[in-house]
Amino acid sequence: MKKITFLLVFFAIYACNNKPLNPDRFKHGNFEIPEGKGYSTTFITRTDTLQIEKYDDRIDTLSILWKNNFNYTLKMLHPKNAIDEEPIHVKITSLHNNSYDFEAIIGHSNYIQKGTILIKK
């Protein structure tokens, strides 16, 4: 009987502390994409409709349109070449406490870029 009581209390405490992760916290604020194969660290600032990306000696400003909590589209405001004119479709594939994993596709290509975005404080 003591074991059953212990298990019930344990699961009740676990259920109270195990809050679902809210993807809305990634819609505004400061973020970072860590350095990866072929690219340097990218620092991101997001507002309701804009995403500003800083990397190397470059700053890009993109419009951001959220389709739902797990999909959004980025579009360069000042494209410098043909590839920059294509929209970037981003899908959030998993949520973590201070980050999320994503897949991004430029335009209608078959190439999928995968990465992680971290919340910066």
C-alpha positions as CSV (number, residue, x, y, z in Angstrom):
1,M,0.0,0.0,0.0
2,K,2.9,2.4,0.8
3,K,4.3,1.7,-2.7
4,I,1.1,2.6,-4.4
5,T,0.7,5.8,-2.3
6,F,4.3,6.8,-3.2
7,L,3.8,6.2,-6.9
8,L,0.6,8.2,-6.9
9,V,2.3,11.2,-5.1
10,F,5.3,10.9,-7.5
11,F,3.1,11.0,-10.6
12,A,1.0,13.9,-9.3
13,I,4.2,15.9,-8.6
14,Y,5.6,15.0,-12.0
15,A,2.4,15.9,-13.8
16,C,2.3,19.4,-12.1
17,N,5.9,20.2,-13.0
18,N,5.8,18.8,-16.5
19,K,4.3,21.8,-18.4
20,P,4.0,21.5,-22.1
21,L,6.6,23.5,-24.1
22,N,5.0,26.6,-25.7
23,P,6.3,27.5,-29.2
24,D,5.1,31.1,-28.9
25,R,8.2,32.0,-26.9
26,F,10.2,31.7,-30.1
27,K,8.2,34.3,-32.0
28,H,9.8,37.4,-30.3
29,G,13.2,38.0,-28.8
30,N,16.9,37.3,-29.4
31,F,18.2,34.0,-30.7
32,E,21.3,32.3,-32.0
33,I,22.0,29.6,-34.6
34,P,25.4,28.0,-33.6
35,E,28.2,27.7,-36.0
36,G,27.9,24.7,-38.2
37,K,29.5,23.0,-41.2
38,G,29.9,25.7,-43.9
39,Y,28.4,28.6,-41.9
40,S,29.3,30.9,-39.0
41,T,27.2,31.7,-35.9
42,T,24.1,33.7,-36.7
43,F,22.5,36.1,-34.2
44,I,18.7,36.8,-34.7
45,T,16.4,39.4,-33.4
46,R,12.7,38.9,-34.0
47,T,9.7,41.1,-33.7
48,D,6.1,40.6,-34.9
49,T,6.9,40.9,-38.6
50,L,10.7,41.2,-38.9
51,Q,13.7,39.0,-38.4
52,I,17.2,40.6,-38.4
53,E,20.1,38.2,-38.9
54,K,23.7,39.2,-38.1
55,Y,26.6,36.9,-39.2
56,D,30.1,37.4,-40.4
57,D,30.1,41.1,-41.6
58,R,26.5,40.9,-42.9
59,I,23.1,42.0,-41.7
60,D,20.0,40.7,-43.4
61,T,16.5,41.9,-42.7
62,L,13.6,39.5,-43.5
63,S,9.9,39.6,-43.1
64,I,8.5,36.7,-41.1
65,L,5.0,35.3,-41.5
66,W,3.9,32.6,-39.0
67,K,1.4,30.2,-40.6
68,N,1.0,28.4,-37.2
69,N,3.1,27.7,-34.1
70,F,5.3,25.3,-36.0
71,N,5.7,26.8,-39.6
72,Y,6.8,30.2,-40.8
73,T,8.1,31.8,-44.0
74,L,11.0,34.2,-44.2
75,K,11.4,36.6,-47.2
76,M,14.5,38.9,-47.7
77,L,13.5,42.6,-47.7
78,H,16.5,43.6,-49.7
79,P,17.6,40.6,-51.9
80,K,21.1,40.9,-53.4
81,N,20.8,38.0,-55.8
82,A,18.2,35.5,-57.3
83,I,18.4,33.0,-54.4
84,D,17.7,35.8,-51.9
85,E,14.4,36.5,-53.7
86,E,13.1,33.0,-52.9
87,P,11.1,32.5,-49.7
88,I,12.5,30.3,-47.0
89,H,9.9,27.9,-45.6
90,V,10.8,26.8,-42.0
91,K,9.3,23.9,-40.0
92,I,9.9,23.5,-36.3
93,T,10.5,19.8,-35.8
94,S,11.1,19.6,-32.1
95,L,10.9,21.9,-29.0
96,H,13.4,21.9,-26.1
97,N,13.6,24.1,-23.0
98,N,15.7,26.9,-24.6
99,S,15.8,25.9,-28.2
100,Y,14.1,24.3,-31.1
101,D,15.2,22.2,-34.1
102,F,14.1,23.2,-37.6
103,E,14.1,22.2,-41.2
104,A,14.3,25.0,-43.8
105,I,13.7,24.9,-47.6
106,I,14.6,27.7,-49.9
107,G,11.9,28.3,-52.5
108,H,10.7,25.0,-54.1
109,S,14.0,23.2,-54.0
110,N,14.5,19.7,-52.6
111,Y,17.5,20.8,-50.4
112,I,16.6,20.8,-46.7
113,Q,18.8,22.7,-44.2
114,K,18.6,21.4,-40.7
115,G,19.6,23.3,-37.6
116,T,18.9,24.4,-34.0
117,I,17.9,27.9,-32.8
118,L,18.8,28.8,-29.2
119,I,17.1,31.5,-27.1
120,K,19.6,34.2,-26.1
121,K,19.1,36.1,-22.9
